[in-house]
Amino acid sequence: MTRQSVLVLSLIAIALTSTPGKAGQRQTEAQLKALIPGATVDGKMADGGRGFVVTYHPDGRLSGKSGSARDEGRWEIVSNQICFQWSQWRGAKRICLFLEKDGDGLYSSYFEDGIPSASGRYTQ
């Protein structure tokens, strides 16, 4: 293999493994603070595809609907995660998730152990 071939293969390997700002990148605290306040998410749960719409109000309130069900709660950003607690949904327990960018306005959320939670489109 020539030196030029090795260089080309090395550059391809780097391009395939390092994608800053691209799909699959876990969002930082700064990115979450720019994305979440005031955002509305139109998404689906990973465990069965139930649809939902959630709004992250700038004052830390959270409102959502899934079918005819509605709930409210609170949210905050802590250590590169979006944390929230619904008054009824998810057992009214505090949950923190990592968010990964999948594409233009599309994101997926994951529990700390990497299990998918949901995916959806975030709009302001």
GIGI-V155984 format. One record per residue. RES is the residue in one letter. NEAR is the number of other C-alpha atoms within 8 Angstrom. Layout:
BEGIN
res near
RES NEAR
RES NEAR
END
This chain:
BEGIN
res near
M 4
T 5
R 6
Q 6
S 8
V 9
L 8
V 8
L 8
S 8
L 8
I 8
A 8
I 8
A 8
L 7
T 6
S 6
T 9
P 5
G 5
K 9
A 9
G 7
Q 11
R 8
Q 11
T 8
E 11
A 7
Q 8
L 13
K 9
A 7
L 8
I 8
P 11
G 9
A 12
T 11
V 12
D 11
G 11
K 11
M 12
A 9
D 7
G 5
G 7
R 8
G 10
F 13
V 11
V 11
T 11
Y 14
H 11
P 7
D 5
G 10
R 11
L 14
S 12
G 11
K 11
S 10
G 6
S 5
A 6
R 8
D 11
E 11
G 11
R 10
W 12
E 8
I 11
V 8
S 5
N 11
Q 13
I 13
C 12
F 12
Q 11
W 15
S 8
Q 8
W 7
R 6
G 6
A 9
K 7
R 8
I 7
C 10
L 12
F 13
L 12
E 13
K 15
D 12
G 8
D 5
G 9
L 11
Y 13
S 13
S 12
Y 14
F 11
E 8
D 5
G 6
I 7
P 9
S 12
A 12
S 12
G 11
R 10
Y 12
T 7
Q 5
END
